[in-house]
């Protein structure tokens, strides 16, 4: 099993998968660099997120698992509405790193990434309350680098 880390994720956005339009005529595969048009909305994250990509060969086929872990700022009703919106609709995610590189997790077709918020942290020194959240995506390719 191989593992790649992409630390320093400074931004995470989501778009409903049915509103995402990958601009490519080629078959998407691991390592593809694409352009994607979508209505992306920002997820309020606290600190930096981390993205890990693992690969495993199953019956001669390489399967990639992409996992992004992050903390989401709890803004009461606004955050809960955002979480419900992401959970109830198939979404794709655009992540940005500290070097301003952008990557796409999921496309307009199945399988879609899975978004899992977990328990709330109430005792941060800043007084903020946050949800821990995770995005998991399993497919024949992992993250896709985006070009402008």
C-alpha positions in Angstrom: 0.0 0.0 0.0 1.4 3.4 -1.0 0.6 6.6 0.9 1.0 10.3 -0.2 0.5 13.2 2.1 -0.7 16.7 1.0 -0.4 18.8 4.2 -1.2 22.5 4.4 -4.7 22.5 3.0 -5.9 26.1 3.7 -9.3 26.0 1.9 -12.1 23.6 1.3 -15.1 24.3 -0.9 -18.0 22.1 -2.1 -20.2 22.0 -5.2 -23.2 19.9 -5.8 -22.0 17.2 -8.2 -24.9 17.8 -10.6 -23.6 21.5 -10.9 -20.0 20.5 -11.6 -18.7 20.4 -15.2 -15.3 18.9 -15.8 -13.9 20.5 -18.9 -12.1 17.6 -20.5 -12.5 15.4 -23.5 -10.1 12.8 -22.2 -10.8 9.9 -19.9 -10.0 11.0 -16.4 -7.4 8.9 -14.7 -4.8 9.1 -11.9 -2.6 12.2 -12.5 -5.0 14.0 -14.8 -4.9 17.8 -14.7 -8.3 19.2 -15.6 -10.4 22.4 -15.5 -13.7 22.2 -13.7 -16.6 24.7 -13.7 -18.9 24.6 -10.7 -20.8 26.7 -8.1 -18.3 26.2 -5.2 -19.2 27.4 -1.7 -16.6 27.8 1.0 -16.6 25.6 4.1 -15.4 27.5 7.2 -12.4 25.6 8.4 -10.3 26.2 11.5 -6.6 25.8 11.0 -5.1 23.7 8.2 -6.5 20.4 6.9 -4.6 17.4 5.8 -5.1 15.2 2.7 -3.8 11.6 2.5 -4.0 9.4 -0.6 -3.5 5.7 -0.3 -3.4 3.2 -3.2 -3.9 -0.5 -3.2 -3.9 -3.0 -6.0 -7.0 -5.3 -6.0 -7.3 -7.9 -8.7 -4.8 -6.1 -10.9 -6.6 -2.7 -10.6 -5.3 0.2 -8.5 -7.8 1.7 -6.2 -7.2 5.1 -4.5 -8.6 6.3 -1.2 -8.4 10.0 -0.6 -9.1 11.2 2.9 -9.2 14.9 4.0 -9.5 15.6 7.8 -10.3 19.1 9.1 -12.0 21.1 11.7 -15.1 23.2 10.8 -16.0 26.3 12.7 -19.3 26.0 14.4 -21.5 29.0 13.6 -24.6 27.4 15.1 -27.5 27.3 12.6 -25.4 28.3 9.6 -22.9 25.5 10.1 -25.7 22.9 10.8 -27.5 24.0 7.6 -24.2 23.6 5.6 -23.6 20.2 7.1 -27.1 19.0 6.2 -26.8 20.4 2.7 -23.6 18.5 2.1 -24.8 15.3 3.6 -28.2 15.3 1.7 -26.7 16.0 -1.7 -23.9 14.3 -3.7 -21.0 16.8 -3.6 -17.6 17.3 -5.0 -14.9 19.2 -3.2 -12.2 21.7 -4.2 -9.3 21.9 -1.9 -6.5 24.6 -1.9 -3.1 24.3 -0.3 -0.9 27.0 1.1 0.9 27.3 -2.3 -2.4 28.2 -4.0 -2.6 24.9 -5.9 -6.1 23.6 -6.3 -7.3 20.0 -6.4 -10.7 18.4 -7.1 -12.1 15.5 -5.1 -14.9 13.8 -6.9 -16.4 14.6 -10.2 -19.9 14.8 -11.6 -20.4 11.0 -11.7 -20.5 8.3 -9.1 -18.9 7.3 -6.9 -19.2 10.5 -4.9 -17.1 11.6 -1.9 -18.5 10.9 1.5 -18.7 13.7 4.1 -18.7 12.8 7.7 -18.9 15.4 10.5 -18.1 14.1 14.0 -18.2 15.3 17.5 -17.8 18.9 18.5 -14.8 20.3 20.4 -16.0 22.8 22.9 -12.8 23.7 24.8 -10.5 25.4 22.3 -8.3 28.2 23.8 -9.8 30.7 21.4 -13.3 30.0 22.7 -14.4 28.7 19.2 -16.4 25.5 18.9 -15.6 23.2 16.0 -16.8 20.0 14.4 -14.2 17.5 13.3 -15.0 16.4 9.7 -13.7 14.0 7.1 -14.1 13.7 3.4 -13.4 10.2 2.0 -13.3 9.3 -1.7 -12.6 5.9 -3.3 -12.1 5.6 -7.0 -9.7 4.6 -9.8 -8.1 8.1 -9.4 -7.5 10.2 -6.3 -7.3 14.0 -6.3 -7.2 15.8 -9.7 -5.1 18.9 -10.0 -7.0 21.9 -11.3 -5.7 24.4 -13.8 -7.2 27.8 -14.4 
